[in-house]
Amino acid sequence: MAGKPGGALSTLHAVELLAQVLRALVERSGVDPGTVDDVLIGCVSQASEQAATPGRMAWLSAGLPEHVPAVTIDRRCGSSQQSVEFAAHAIMAGAYDVAIAGGVESMSRVPMGSARMGADAHGPGVTARYGGLIPQGVSAELVAARFGISREEMDGYAAGSHQRAAASQDRAARDVVAIDVPLDEADPQGERRSVTSDETIRPDTTAERLAALAPAFESAELAARFPEIRWSVTAGNSSQITDGASALLLMSEERASNLGLRPRARVVATAVVGDDPLQMLTGPIPATEKVLKRSGLTADDIDYFEVNEAFASVPLAWLRHFDADPARLNVHGGAIALGHPLGASGGRLLTTLLGVLEDTGSRYGLQTMCEAGGMANALIIERV
């Protein structure tokens, strides 16, 4: 689930948030936690409460076996998707039999950018090569200009994300773990309450209301540098800053069979790419092309797609490029409505995608995420 900044999940230590999700995964699956070979956790802001290998701390906090290790992975917004892919690769290679992959990000308690050291995290060489990198919101503006996406289209898409998410809450509840949070942050062991639903969905959002919001990234300096920008990216057509955690269980087919567990899906193919670091949000396009080529499938073979809604221009540009059916994209809403807890989002997308395939009896799903620096991951699964 997604918690607003300063909202329902903000009184809970980041490690404890993930610990509850890990414990619930072990209990729901019935797997012996002692058989897990590794816990791979995505996290972007590895500072403060998220600095001490949060997957390891969460595993221990959950009371799970000490001999199981963990590792923290940072591929920016795609961190937990990369965790899933690394886990799958290790299983395919025979290095692991059982792995847990996921992510955590408490953006209330560890604000975005907390882990940066110094004003210029990119280094002088990158600054010299690209004339200085830019905020992702400005990249979203460049993508909108490049693909001819209007403010009206972005606001309409954003309103639709909220409406789709609101309409699917009963279905989504199957994938949500109730989180117990302290009523008073100063008394973490005191009285608690259970949080069972997303805080971020606004079902009454309309394109007309969103049209009243001011552009969030407008800058005279950047306007001179990028005269093609029309300044149409707002807080309303961008993903929401949120708190959240995700986790998935992966294992080899042989181990699942031996344990009497029924697999829900198999990993068909994975891909990761680098792209223009200024228009850094276009990475899902070549990532999708690469993973389709690796799988031997075409876009027409894919039943449903999840393209992370970092900004509305990202899925809209992806739709433009592939001429895909919008009815097959982000059918239960996305990060504009459900929030984008950076390190945890990839796991959330995969959980949603698998649920859509199961609900509709469909076969193939593809998810892809843009990432800072012009990177992107893509993953295809097959329901079994």
C-alpha positions as CSV (number, residue, x, y, z in Angstrom):
1,M,0.0,0.0,0.0
2,A,1.1,3.6,-0.3
3,G,1.3,6.1,2.5
4,K,1.4,9.8,2.0
5,P,4.3,11.9,3.3
6,G,3.7,12.4,7.0
7,G,0.7,10.0,6.7
8,A,-0.3,6.6,8.0
9,L,3.0,4.8,7.5
10,S,5.3,7.7,8.5
11,T,5.4,6.8,12.2
12,L,6.9,3.4,11.4
13,H,10.7,2.9,11.0
14,A,11.6,1.9,7.4
15,V,13.1,-1.4,8.5
16,E,9.9,-2.3,10.5
17,L,7.7,-1.5,7.4
18,L,9.7,-4.0,5.4
19,A,9.9,-6.5,8.2
20,Q,6.1,-6.8,8.3
21,V,5.9,-7.3,4.6
22,L,8.6,-10.1,4.7
23,R,6.9,-11.8,7.6
24,A,3.6,-11.8,5.7
25,L,5.2,-13.2,2.6
26,V,6.7,-16.1,4.5
27,E,3.4,-16.8,6.3
28,R,1.2,-16.6,3.1
29,S,3.5,-18.8,1.1
30,G,4.1,-21.4,3.8
31,V,7.8,-21.6,2.7
32,D,10.4,-22.5,5.3
33,P,12.3,-19.2,5.7
34,G,15.4,-21.2,6.5
35,T,15.5,-22.4,2.9
36,V,15.8,-18.9,1.4
37,D,19.2,-18.4,-0.2
38,D,19.2,-14.6,-0.3
39,V,17.0,-11.6,0.3
40,L,17.5,-8.9,-2.4
41,I,16.0,-5.6,-1.5
42,G,15.9,-2.4,-3.6
43,C,16.4,0.9,-1.8
44,V,17.4,4.3,-3.3
45,S,18.0,6.5,-0.4
46,Q,20.5,4.4,1.6
47,A,20.8,6.8,4.5
48,S,19.7,7.1,8.0
49,E,17.1,4.3,8.8
50,Q,17.8,2.8,5.4
51,A,21.6,2.7,5.6
52,A,22.3,-0.6,7.4
53,T,21.4,-3.1,4.7
54,P,17.6,-2.7,5.3
55,G,16.8,-6.1,4.0
56,R,19.1,-7.8,6.5
57,M,17.8,-5.6,9.4
58,A,14.1,-6.3,8.3
59,W,14.7,-10.0,8.1
60,L,16.1,-10.1,11.6
61,S,13.5,-7.8,13.0
62,A,10.8,-10.1,11.5
63,G,12.3,-12.9,13.7
64,L,13.5,-14.9,10.7
65,P,16.6,-17.2,10.6
66,E,19.9,-15.5,11.1
67,H,21.8,-17.6,8.6
68,V,19.9,-16.0,5.6
69,P,21.8,-13.1,4.1
70,A,20.5,-10.0,2.3
71,V,21.8,-7.4,-0.1
72,T,20.7,-3.9,-1.0
73,I,20.3,-2.9,-4.7
74,D,20.1,0.6,-6.1
75,R,19.1,1.0,-9.7
76,R,17.1,4.1,-8.8
77,C,13.4,3.8,-9.5
78,G,13.9,0.3,-10.9
79,S,15.6,-1.0,-7.8
80,S,13.1,-3.7,-6.7
81,Q,12.5,-4.7,-10.3
82,Q,16.2,-5.2,-10.6
83,S,16.1,-7.2,-7.4
84,V,13.6,-9.5,-8.9
85,E,15.6,-9.9,-12.1
86,F,18.9,-10.6,-10.2
87,A,17.1,-13.2,-8.1
88,A,15.7,-14.8,-11.3
89,H,19.1,-14.8,-12.9
90,A,20.7,-16.5,-9.9
91,I,18.0,-19.2,-9.9
92,M,18.4,-19.7,-13.7
93,A,22.2,-20.0,-13.2
94,G,21.7,-22.6,-10.4
95,A,23.3,-20.4,-7.7
96,Y,20.1,-20.1,-5.8
97,D,17.1,-22.3,-5.3
98,V,14.9,-19.9,-3.3
99,A,15.1,-16.1,-3.1
100,I,13.0,-13.2,-1.9
101,A,13.2,-10.0,-3.8
102,G,11.6,-6.6,-3.1
103,G,12.2,-3.1,-1.9
104,V,11.5,-0.4,0.6
105,E,11.4,3.3,0.7
106,S,10.1,5.4,3.5
107,M,10.1,8.8,1.8
108,S,8.6,10.5,4.9
109,R,11.4,9.4,7.1
110,V,14.3,9.3,4.6
111,P,13.6,12.1,2.1
112,M,14.5,11.7,-1.5
113,G,18.1,12.7,-2.0
114,S,19.2,12.0,1.6
115,A,22.0,9.8,0.4
116,R,23.7,12.3,-1.9
117,M,27.1,13.5,-0.9
118,G,27.8,17.1,-1.9
119,A,26.1,19.4,-4.4
120,D,27.4,17.7,-7.6
121,A,26.7,14.0,-7.3
122,H,27.2,13.6,-11.1
123,G,30.9,14.6,-11.2
124,P,32.6,17.2,-13.4
125,G,33.1,14.8,-16.4
126,V,29.3,14.2,-16.7
127,T,28.6,17.9,-16.3
128,A,31.1,18.8,-19.0
129,R,29.7,16.1,-21.4
130,Y,26.1,16.9,-21.0
131,G,26.1,20.6,-20.0
132,G,24.8,19.6,-16.6
133,L,22.2,17.0,-15.9
134,I,18.6,18.2,-15.1
135,P,15.8,17.2,-12.7
136,Q,13.6,14.3,-13.8
137,G,10.6,16.7,-14.0
138,V,12.4,18.7,-16.7
139,S,13.2,15.5,-18.5
140,A,9.5,14.7,-18.4
141,E,9.0,18.1,-20.1
142,L,11.5,17.2,-22.8
143,V,9.7,13.9,-23.4
144,A,6.4,15.7,-23.7
145,A,7.9,18.1,-26.2
146,R,9.6,15.4,-28.2
147,F,6.5,13.2,-28.6
148,G,4.0,16.1,-29.0
149,I,2.1,15.3,-25.7
150,S,-0.1,18.2,-24.6
151,R,-0.9,19.3,-21.0
152,E,-4.5,18.3,-21.6
153,E,-3.4,14.7,-22.5
154,M,-1.2,14.5,-19.4
155,D,-3.9,15.8,-17.1
156,G,-6.5,13.5,-18.7
157,Y,-4.2,10.5,-18.3
158,A,-3.5,11.4,-14.6
159,A,-7.2,11.7,-13.8
160,G,-7.7,8.3,-15.4
161,S,-5.0,6.7,-13.3
162,H,-6.9,7.8,-10.1
163,Q,-10.2,6.5,-11.5
164,R,-8.7,3.1,-12.5
165,A,-7.0,2.7,-9.1
166,A,-10.2,3.6,-7.2
167,A,-12.2,1.1,-9.3
168,S,-9.8,-1.7,-8.5
169,Q,-9.4,-1.4,-4.8
170,D,-11.3,-4.5,-4.0
171,R,-9.1,-6.6,-6.3
172,A,-5.9,-4.9,-5.1
173,A,-6.7,-5.7,-1.5
174,R,-5.6,-9.3,-2.1
175,D,-2.1,-8.1,-2.7
176,V,-1.9,-5.7,0.3
177,V,-0.4,-6.5,3.7
178,A,-2.1,-4.8,6.6
179,I,0.6,-2.8,8.4
180,D,0.6,-2.1,12.2
181,V,1.9,1.3,13.0
182,P,2.5,3.1,16.3
183,L,0.0,5.9,17.0
184,D,2.9,7.9,18.5
185,E,6.3,8.0,16.7
186,A,8.0,8.8,20.0
187,D,6.6,5.6,21.5
188,P,7.3,2.9,18.8
189,Q,6.3,0.1,21.2
190,G,3.1,1.8,22.4
191,E,-0.5,1.7,21.1
192,R,-0.8,0.7,17.5
193,R,-3.4,0.7,14.7
194,S,-3.7,-1.3,11.4
195,V,-3.3,0.4,8.1
196,T,-5.1,-1.6,5.3
197,S,-5.5,0.7,2.3
198,D,-3.8,3.3,0.1
199,E,-4.0,6.9,1.2
200,T,-3.1,8.4,-2.2
201,I,-6.0,7.6,-4.5
202,R,-8.3,10.6,-5.3
203,P,-11.3,9.1,-7.1
204,D,-12.9,12.6,-7.5
205,T,-9.8,13.9,-9.4
206,T,-10.7,15.3,-12.9
207,A,-8.7,16.7,-15.7
208,E,-10.3,20.1,-15.2
209,R,-9.2,20.2,-11.6
210,L,-5.7,19.2,-12.5
211,A,-5.6,21.9,-15.2
212,A,-5.6,24.5,-12.4
213,L,-2.2,23.4,-11.1
214,A,0.9,25.4,-11.9
215,P,3.9,23.8,-13.6
216,A,6.3,22.3,-11.0
217,F,9.6,22.7,-12.7
218,E,9.4,25.9,-14.7
219,S,12.7,27.8,-14.7
220,A,13.9,30.8,-16.7
221,E,17.4,29.4,-16.9
222,L,16.2,26.0,-18.2
223,A,13.7,27.7,-20.6
224,A,16.6,29.4,-22.3
225,R,18.5,26.1,-22.5
226,F,15.5,24.1,-23.7
227,P,13.2,26.5,-25.7
228,E,11.1,23.5,-26.9
229,I,9.7,23.0,-23.4
230,R,6.1,24.2,-22.9
231,W,6.1,23.7,-19.0
232,S,3.2,21.4,-18.5
233,V,4.4,18.9,-15.9
234,T,2.7,19.5,-12.5
235,A,2.4,17.7,-9.2
236,G,-1.0,16.4,-10.4
237,N,0.4,14.6,-13.5
238,S,3.5,13.3,-11.8
239,S,3.9,10.3,-9.4
240,Q,3.3,10.8,-5.7
241,I,6.0,10.7,-3.1
242,T,5.0,7.9,-0.8
243,D,6.1,5.3,1.8
244,G,5.9,1.6,0.9
245,A,7.5,-1.8,0.7
246,S,7.2,-4.9,-1.5
247,A,8.4,-8.5,-1.6
248,L,8.0,-11.5,-3.9
249,L,9.1,-15.1,-3.5
250,L,11.0,-16.7,-6.4
251,M,12.3,-20.3,-6.7
252,S,13.3,-22.9,-9.3
253,E,10.6,-25.0,-10.8
254,E,12.2,-28.1,-9.3
255,R,12.2,-26.7,-5.8
256,A,8.6,-25.5,-6.1
257,S,7.6,-29.0,-7.3
258,N,9.4,-30.7,-4.4
259,L,7.7,-28.4,-1.9
260,G,4.3,-28.9,-3.4
261,L,3.9,-25.2,-4.3
262,R,2.0,-24.1,-7.3
263,P,3.9,-21.4,-9.3
264,R,1.9,-18.4,-10.4
265,A,4.2,-17.2,-13.2
266,R,7.5,-17.8,-14.8
267,V,10.1,-15.2,-15.8
268,V,10.4,-15.3,-19.6
269,A,13.0,-12.6,-20.2
270,T,14.7,-9.6,-18.7
271,A,16.5,-6.6,-20.1
272,V,18.2,-3.4,-18.9
273,V,19.4,-0.5,-21.0
274,G,21.0,2.9,-20.9
275,D,19.6,5.9,-22.8
276,D,20.0,9.6,-23.2
277,P,20.6,10.9,-19.6
278,L,18.9,14.2,-20.4
279,Q,15.7,12.7,-21.8
280,M,16.2,10.0,-19.2
281,L,12.6,8.9,-19.1
282,T,12.6,7.4,-22.6
283,G,14.5,4.3,-21.5
284,P,11.4,2.1,-21.3
285,I,11.1,2.2,-25.1
286,P,14.4,0.6,-25.9
287,A,14.1,-1.6,-22.8
288,T,10.8,-2.9,-24.2
289,E,12.3,-3.5,-27.6
290,K,15.2,-5.4,-26.1
291,V,13.2,-7.7,-23.9
292,L,10.7,-8.5,-26.7
293,K,13.6,-9.4,-28.9
294,R,15.2,-11.6,-26.2
295,S,11.8,-13.4,-25.6
296,G,11.0,-13.9,-29.3
297,L,7.7,-12.2,-28.7
298,T,6.1,-9.1,-30.2
299,A,4.1,-6.4,-28.5
300,D,1.0,-8.0,-29.9
301,D,1.7,-11.2,-28.0
302,I,1.7,-9.3,-24.7
303,D,-1.7,-9.2,-23.0
304,Y,-1.0,-6.4,-20.4
305,F,1.6,-3.8,-19.8
306,E,2.8,-2.0,-16.7
307,V,4.8,1.2,-17.5
308,N,5.7,3.1,-14.4
309,E,3.9,6.4,-14.2
310,A,6.9,8.5,-13.0
311,F,5.3,11.3,-15.0
312,A,2.3,11.1,-17.3
313,S,4.5,11.8,-20.3
314,V,6.3,8.5,-19.8
315,P,3.5,6.0,-20.5
316,L,2.0,8.4,-23.1
317,A,5.3,8.5,-25.0
318,W,5.6,4.7,-24.7
319,L,2.0,4.4,-26.1
320,R,2.9,6.7,-29.0
321,H,6.0,4.7,-29.9
322,F,4.4,1.3,-29.8
323,D,0.9,2.3,-31.0
324,A,-0.3,0.1,-28.2
325,D,-3.9,-0.3,-26.9
326,P,-4.3,2.0,-23.9
327,A,-6.8,-0.5,-22.5
328,R,-4.0,-2.9,-21.9
329,L,-1.7,-0.4,-20.0
330,N,-1.7,0.2,-16.3
331,V,-5.3,-1.1,-16.1
332,H,-5.5,-0.7,-12.3
333,G,-3.8,2.8,-12.2
334,G,-0.2,3.5,-11.6
335,A,2.2,5.7,-9.6
336,I,0.3,8.9,-10.2
337,A,-2.5,7.5,-8.1
338,L,-0.8,4.8,-6.1
339,G,2.4,6.5,-5.4
340,H,6.1,5.8,-6.2
341,P,8.0,4.7,-3.1
342,L,11.2,4.5,-5.2
343,G,12.9,1.3,-4.1
344,A,9.7,-0.6,-3.7
345,S,7.8,0.3,-6.9
346,G,9.1,-2.5,-9.2
347,G,7.8,-5.1,-6.8
348,R,4.4,-3.4,-6.7
349,L,4.2,-3.2,-10.5
350,L,5.0,-6.9,-10.8
351,T,2.4,-7.9,-8.2
352,T,-0.2,-5.8,-9.9
353,L,0.7,-7.2,-13.4
354,L,0.5,-10.8,-12.1
355,G,-2.9,-10.2,-10.6
356,V,-4.2,-8.7,-13.9
357,L,-3.1,-11.8,-15.8
358,E,-4.7,-14.1,-13.3
359,D,-8.0,-12.2,-13.2
360,T,-8.3,-12.2,-16.9
361,G,-6.9,-15.6,-17.7
362,S,-4.2,-14.0,-19.8
363,R,-0.8,-15.3,-20.6
364,Y,1.9,-12.7,-21.0
365,G,2.7,-9.5,-19.1
366,L,5.5,-6.9,-19.5
367,Q,6.6,-4.3,-17.1
368,T,9.2,-1.5,-17.6
369,M,10.5,1.4,-15.5
370,C,12.4,4.5,-16.3
371,E,15.3,5.3,-14.0
372,A,17.5,8.3,-13.2
373,G,20.5,8.7,-15.5
374,G,18.7,7.4,-18.5
375,M,18.3,3.7,-17.6
376,A,15.4,1.3,-17.7
377,N,14.5,-2.3,-16.9
378,A,12.0,-4.5,-18.6
379,L,10.6,-7.9,-17.6
380,I,8.2,-10.3,-19.2
381,I,6.3,-12.9,-17.2
382,E,4.0,-15.8,-18.3
383,R,1.1,-16.8,-16.1
384,V,1.2,-20.6,-15.4
